[in-house]
Every structure is written in structure tokens, then in C-alpha cells.
Amino acid sequence: MDLNFLQTTLKTNLEQYHQNPNIRYRNIGFSSKNLHDLEDVTQTLRSLLPNYELWQYPNIQNAPEPRISETNLEKRILAINKEGIIIYQPEQWTSYWGLTNKQAFWSTLGMWHGNIKIVLVFTDSNEFQQVNNNYFKSQPLDGLSINIWRPTRAE
């Protein structure tokens, strides 16, 4: 993957859909089926969003433990004292939840506005699309094997 092209593409999409003050629903996600691409996206986001906290692995730095409840995870996200947060592979925290809890969590993230800004980086999967279909919609990024996910209310 051309990392310069990736950086330019992510920067443009962040400015348009995430950092633009005129956008109300600005929590977004990036997904790919390729784990190496997800690592590249995460590292690029870290450089583009230096004032964001990064949760890359459970119990590392300020990231919560893996078996956290939906309510407590939401509280931890809202308690971040930075401009925003990048959550890498959110399924590390949500994989053992039931379907209803997952749907409630994604609905909440899609509806939040006026508080912390969230960028998600996750593996493209059929399960995620089924759980999330009503809350976030995907769109491929031209020239990359990466999708951007925006809240359905943002459209």
C-alpha cells in the first residue's frame, strides 16, 4: 500500500467527515479485511490525530479490560480527557456481548454528538455489517482496500 496515498486519503476524509465543525454526527470508522492495512491505517491516524488517545489492546496504557460491560465501556470513552479516541479492533471489548448489547453500543456511537470524537479501526466482517447495518453505512475509499463507515444519521 502506498502510505503517502493512504495518508492523503485519510486526511481528506477526516477533514470532511470527522473534524468539520459543521458535521453533527462525526464518529467514523475504517475497515479492511487485511490486518496489515488496518495496522497502516492505525499508524497513519496516530500521526494525523496526535491529540487522540489510542486504545489498541486491552489493559495497555489507558485501554479498559477486555471483559467490560457496554455501559462501562461507554463511560470510559466519555471520560477521555483528550480531543478524541482511536479504538483499534473494538471487538476486543465487545466480542462476548450479546447481539442486543452490540446493537445498543453501535447505535449509541452513531448517535453521539457534541462530546468526544471517535475513530474506529476494525476488521471488515459480515457479522459487523449485520449488527451495525442500521447505525453506520460503509463506503469504499477510492484506490484503497479500505471502507469508511459513517453514522446513518450523517447522511
Disulfide bonds with the S-S distance in Angstrom:
none
